[in-house]
Amino acid sequence: MLLMEMGVCEFLYFPTIPTKVSINEYIDLAKAYSTPQSGQFVNGILDNILKELEQAGQIQKIDRTKK
């Protein structure tokens, strides 16, 4: 549950971290600290939350400039 809350926090409050990167990081963390199936569960939940947040217009991401 904590991993998913942290993922949602990254979606909402870290505008320079792409959403796909956040999801992949939390999938890997779930696999490392729980079971391999936990990665699929976290992926499904975070993906659905992301869709809902995007529909509500709450995701505000900016492009990072490359140097």
CYANA upper distance limits for C-alpha pairs under 8 A (distance plus 0.5 A):
  1 MET  CA      5 GLU  CA      6.86
  2 LEU  CA      6 MET  CA      6.66
  3 LEU  CA      7 GLY  CA      6.71
  3 LEU  CA     26 TYR  CA      6.85
  3 LEU  CA     29 LEU  CA      8.35
  3 LEU  CA     30 ALA  CA      7.88
  3 LEU  CA     42 VAL  CA      8.50
  4 MET  CA      8 VAL  CA      6.77
  4 MET  CA     26 TYR  CA      7.95
  4 MET  CA     42 VAL  CA      7.16
  4 MET  CA     45 ILE  CA      8.12
  4 MET  CA     46 LEU  CA      7.02
  5 GLU  CA      9 CYS  CA      6.72
  6 MET  CA     10 GLU  CA      6.84
  7 GLY  CA     11 PHE  CA      6.83
  7 GLY  CA     22 SER  CA      6.67
  7 GLY  CA     23 ILE  CA      7.29
  7 GLY  CA     26 TYR  CA      7.24
  7 GLY  CA     46 LEU  CA      7.62
  8 VAL  CA     12 LEU  CA      6.77
  8 VAL  CA     46 LEU  CA      7.84
  8 VAL  CA     49 ILE  CA      8.16
  8 VAL  CA     50 LEU  CA      8.29
  9 CYS  CA     13 TYR  CA      6.25
  9 CYS  CA     14 PHE  CA      7.98
 10 GLU  CA     14 PHE  CA      5.53
 10 GLU  CA     15 PRO  CA      8.30
 10 GLU  CA     17 ILE  CA      7.67
 10 GLU  CA     19 THR  CA      8.33
 10 GLU  CA     22 SER  CA      7.27
 11 PHE  CA     15 PRO  CA      7.87
 11 PHE  CA     17 ILE  CA      8.29
 11 PHE  CA     18 PRO  CA      8.47
 11 PHE  CA     19 THR  CA      6.57
 11 PHE  CA     22 SER  CA      7.99
 11 PHE  CA     50 LEU  CA      8.03
 11 PHE  CA     59 ILE  CA      7.04
 12 LEU  CA     58 GLN  CA      7.53
 12 LEU  CA     59 ILE  CA      6.45
 12 LEU  CA     60 GLN  CA      7.73
 14 PHE  CA     61 LYS  CA      8.33
 15 PRO  CA     60 GLN  CA      6.65
 15 PRO  CA     61 LYS  CA      4.90
 15 PRO  CA     62 ILE  CA      6.18
 16 THR  CA     61 LYS  CA      6.65
 16 THR  CA     62 ILE  CA      6.13
 16 THR  CA     63 ASP  CA      6.97
 16 THR  CA     64 ARG  CA      6.54
 17 ILE  CA     21 VAL  CA      7.34
 17 ILE  CA     22 SER  CA      7.43
 17 ILE  CA     61 LYS  CA      8.05
 18 PRO  CA     22 SER  CA      7.05
 18 PRO  CA     61 LYS  CA      7.59
 19 THR  CA     23 ILE  CA      6.77
 20 LYS  CA     24 ASN  CA      6.66
 21 VAL  CA     25 GLU  CA      6.63
 22 SER  CA     26 TYR  CA      6.83
 23 ILE  CA     27 ILE  CA      6.67
 23 ILE  CA     43 ASN  CA      7.04
 23 ILE  CA     46 LEU  CA      7.18
 23 ILE  CA     47 ASP  CA      8.11
 24 ASN  CA     28 ASP  CA      6.77
 24 ASN  CA     43 ASN  CA      8.37
 25 GLU  CA     29 LEU  CA      6.75
 26 TYR  CA     30 ALA  CA      6.52
 26 TYR  CA     39 GLY  CA      8.23
 26 TYR  CA     42 VAL  CA      7.72
 26 TYR  CA     43 ASN  CA      8.47
 27 ILE  CA     31 LYS  CA      6.77
 27 ILE  CA     38 SER  CA      8.16
 27 ILE  CA     39 GLY  CA      4.98
 27 ILE  CA     40 GLN  CA      7.71
 27 ILE  CA     42 VAL  CA      6.54
 27 ILE  CA     43 ASN  CA      6.60
 28 ASP  CA     32 ALA  CA      6.64
 28 ASP  CA     39 GLY  CA      7.13
 29 LEU  CA     33 TYR  CA      6.56
 29 LEU  CA     39 GLY  CA      8.36
 30 ALA  CA     34 SER  CA      5.99
 30 ALA  CA     35 THR  CA      7.64
 30 ALA  CA     36 PRO  CA      8.11
 30 ALA  CA     38 SER  CA      6.13
 30 ALA  CA     39 GLY  CA      5.73
 30 ALA  CA     42 VAL  CA      7.64
 31 LYS  CA     35 THR  CA      5.93
 31 LYS  CA     36 PRO  CA      5.25
 31 LYS  CA     37 GLN  CA      7.72
 31 LYS  CA     38 SER  CA      6.45
 31 LYS  CA     39 GLY  CA      5.68
 32 ALA  CA     36 PRO  CA      8.23
 34 SER  CA     38 SER  CA      6.80
 35 THR  CA     39 GLY  CA      8.01
 36 PRO  CA     40 GLN  CA      8.18
 37 GLN  CA     41 PHE  CA      7.08
 38 SER  CA     42 VAL  CA      6.61
 39 GLY  CA     43 ASN  CA      6.54
 40 GLN  CA     44 GLY  CA      6.72
 41 PHE  CA     45 ILE  CA      6.78
 42 VAL  CA     46 LEU  CA      6.45
 43 ASN  CA     47 ASP  CA      6.39
 44 GLY  CA     48 ASN  CA      6.74
 45 ILE  CA     49 ILE  CA      6.71
 46 LEU  CA     50 LEU  CA      6.47
 47 ASP  CA     51 LYS  CA      6.80
 48 ASN  CA     52 GLU  CA      6.86
 49 ILE  CA     53 LEU  CA      6.66
 50 LEU  CA     54 GLU  CA      6.56
 51 LYS  CA     55 GLN  CA      6.69
 52 GLU  CA     56 ALA  CA      6.75
 53 LEU  CA     57 GLY  CA      6.71
 53 LEU  CA     58 GLN  CA      5.79
 53 LEU  CA     59 ILE  CA      6.65
 54 GLU  CA     58 GLN  CA      6.44
 54 GLU  CA     59 ILE  CA      6.05
